């Protein structure tokens, strides 16, 4: 019985890994998704009371696209978002992979390093944690240029994403639903 040399096993393992990381995700079908958002609107009334109404809506357009981009780095048309000049492979580098599916951040271990990833829920971004608070435009700049709300460079670990203007708007609209 003939044994396989270790170098051949290494090459076979590398080919299998490449197939799993690149070919398999490209073959998987993208399933449509919907987002359910609860919106609370407070309106002052003429009396001394404040009325609050809450409604639940199912989004089918841009909010669903924003969620897809946040969770998978793939837009509604099936196009992968790119960062720093290369296509994101599979789901390994979507926003949610570091910031979490709810945007709460935490500690991420990658490439034998530890990163503290910030909470990017809308109340935190636009609240008193950041002075000045983030705005829609400064969040877009953080995503695409890697600059914080004061124009300073974010951690190099934060990808500088490239996507269409509509996809970026959809992504930020979705971020606004994260609480």
C-alpha positions as CSV (number, residue, x, y, z in Angstrom):
1,X,0.0,0.0,0.0
2,X,1.4,3.4,-1.1
3,X,1.2,6.3,1.4
4,X,0.4,9.9,0.3
5,X,3.3,12.4,1.0
6,X,2.6,15.1,3.5
7,X,3.1,17.8,0.9
8,X,0.3,16.3,-1.2
9,X,-2.0,16.2,1.8
10,X,-1.3,19.8,2.5
11,X,-2.2,20.8,-1.1
12,X,-5.4,18.8,-1.0
13,X,-6.3,20.4,2.3
14,X,-5.7,23.9,0.9
15,X,-7.8,23.1,-2.2
16,X,-10.6,21.9,0.1
17,X,-10.4,25.0,2.2
18,X,-10.5,27.3,-0.8
19,X,-13.6,25.4,-2.2
20,X,-15.4,25.8,1.2
21,X,-14.6,29.5,1.5
22,X,-15.0,30.7,-2.0
23,X,-17.0,28.3,-4.2
24,X,-19.6,27.0,-1.8
25,X,-20.9,30.5,-0.7
26,X,-21.1,31.6,-4.3
27,X,-23.3,28.6,-5.1
28,X,-25.7,29.1,-2.2
29,X,-29.0,30.8,-3.1
30,X,-29.9,34.1,-1.5
31,X,-33.2,33.9,0.3
32,X,-35.4,37.0,0.5
33,X,-35.8,38.5,3.9
34,X,-38.1,40.9,5.7
35,X,-37.5,43.2,8.6
36,X,-40.0,43.9,11.3
37,X,-39.4,47.3,12.9
38,X,-41.3,48.9,15.8
39,X,-41.5,52.6,15.5
40,X,-42.5,54.8,18.4
41,X,-43.5,58.3,17.6
42,X,-44.1,60.8,20.4
43,X,-46.3,63.8,19.4
44,X,-47.1,66.6,21.7
45,X,-50.8,67.4,22.1
46,X,-52.4,70.7,23.0
47,X,-53.2,69.4,26.4
48,X,-50.7,68.7,29.2
49,X,-50.5,65.0,28.1
50,X,-48.2,63.5,25.5
51,X,-49.6,60.8,23.3
52,X,-47.4,58.0,22.1
53,X,-48.3,55.6,19.3
54,X,-46.5,52.5,18.4
55,X,-46.8,50.7,15.1
56,X,-45.1,47.6,13.6
57,X,-44.3,47.5,9.9
58,X,-42.8,44.8,7.7
59,X,-40.2,46.4,5.4
60,X,-39.7,44.9,2.0
61,X,-37.5,47.5,0.3
62,X,-34.5,49.4,1.5
63,X,-34.7,48.4,5.1
64,X,-34.5,44.7,4.2
65,X,-31.6,45.5,1.9
66,X,-29.8,47.3,4.7
67,X,-30.3,44.3,7.0
68,X,-28.9,42.0,4.3
69,X,-25.8,44.1,4.0
70,X,-25.4,44.4,7.7
71,X,-25.7,40.6,8.3
72,X,-24.1,39.2,5.1
73,X,-22.2,42.0,3.3
74,X,-24.4,41.1,0.3
75,X,-27.0,43.5,-1.1
76,X,-30.5,42.7,-2.6
77,X,-29.0,42.2,-6.0
78,X,-26.5,39.6,-4.7
79,X,-23.5,41.9,-5.0
80,X,-20.8,41.5,-2.3
81,X,-19.8,44.7,-0.6
82,X,-16.1,45.4,-0.9
83,X,-13.6,46.7,1.6
84,X,-10.1,48.1,1.0
85,X,-10.2,46.9,-2.6
86,X,-11.1,43.2,-2.1
87,X,-14.4,41.3,-2.1
88,X,-15.5,40.1,1.3
89,X,-15.4,36.3,1.3
90,X,-18.6,34.6,2.3
91,X,-20.0,35.9,5.6
92,X,-16.7,36.2,7.4
93,X,-16.5,40.0,7.2
94,X,-20.0,41.4,7.4
95,X,-20.8,44.2,9.9
96,X,-22.6,41.8,12.2
97,X,-19.6,39.5,12.4
98,X,-17.8,42.1,14.6
99,X,-20.5,44.4,15.9
100,X,-23.0,41.5,16.6
101,X,-26.4,40.9,15.0
102,X,-27.9,43.5,17.2
103,X,-25.0,46.0,16.9
104,X,-23.9,45.9,20.5
105,X,-20.3,45.2,19.8
106,X,-18.0,43.4,22.2
107,X,-14.6,41.7,22.0
108,X,-13.6,40.0,18.7
109,X,-10.7,37.6,18.3
110,X,-9.2,37.5,14.8
111,X,-5.8,36.8,13.3
112,X,-4.4,36.1,16.8
113,X,-5.4,39.5,18.1
114,X,-8.1,40.9,20.3
115,X,-10.3,43.9,19.2
116,X,-12.8,45.8,21.3
117,X,-15.6,46.6,18.9
118,X,-18.0,49.5,19.7
119,X,-21.7,49.4,20.2
120,X,-23.2,50.9,17.0
121,X,-26.9,51.0,18.0
122,X,-28.4,54.2,17.0
123,X,-29.2,55.5,20.5
124,X,-25.5,55.1,21.4
125,X,-24.1,56.6,18.2
126,X,-26.4,59.6,18.5
127,X,-26.4,59.9,22.3
128,X,-24.1,61.4,24.9
129,X,-21.4,58.6,24.4
130,X,-20.0,60.6,21.5
131,X,-19.4,64.4,21.4
132,X,-20.4,65.5,19.0
133,X,-22.9,62.8,18.4
134,X,-22.9,60.9,15.1
135,X,-25.3,62.0,12.3
136,X,-26.5,60.1,9.3
137,X,-23.7,61.7,7.2
138,X,-20.9,61.0,9.8
139,X,-22.0,57.4,10.1
140,X,-21.8,57.1,6.3
141,X,-18.3,58.6,6.4
142,X,-17.3,56.2,9.1
143,X,-18.5,53.2,7.0
144,X,-16.8,54.3,3.8
145,X,-13.8,56.4,4.9
146,X,-13.0,55.1,8.3
147,X,-13.4,58.5,10.0
148,X,-15.2,59.1,13.2
149,X,-17.7,61.9,13.9
150,X,-14.8,64.3,14.6
151,X,-13.0,63.4,11.4
152,X,-10.3,61.3,13.1
153,X,-9.2,57.9,11.8
154,X,-11.0,54.9,13.2
155,X,-9.1,51.7,14.1
156,X,-7.4,50.2,11.0
157,X,-9.3,47.0,11.8
158,X,-12.5,48.7,10.8
159,X,-13.0,48.0,7.1
160,X,-13.4,51.0,4.7
161,X,-16.5,49.7,2.8
162,X,-17.3,50.5,-0.8
163,X,-20.9,50.1,-1.9
164,X,-23.5,52.0,-4.0
165,X,-25.0,55.2,-2.6
166,X,-28.4,53.4,-2.3
167,X,-26.9,50.5,-0.4
168,X,-25.1,52.8,2.0
169,X,-28.4,54.7,2.7
170,X,-30.2,51.4,3.2
171,X,-27.5,50.2,5.6
172,X,-27.7,53.4,7.6
173,X,-31.5,53.2,7.6
174,X,-31.2,49.7,9.1
175,X,-28.7,50.8,11.7
176,X,-31.2,53.4,12.8
177,X,-33.5,50.5,13.9
178,X,-30.9,48.9,16.1
179,X,-31.6,49.6,19.8
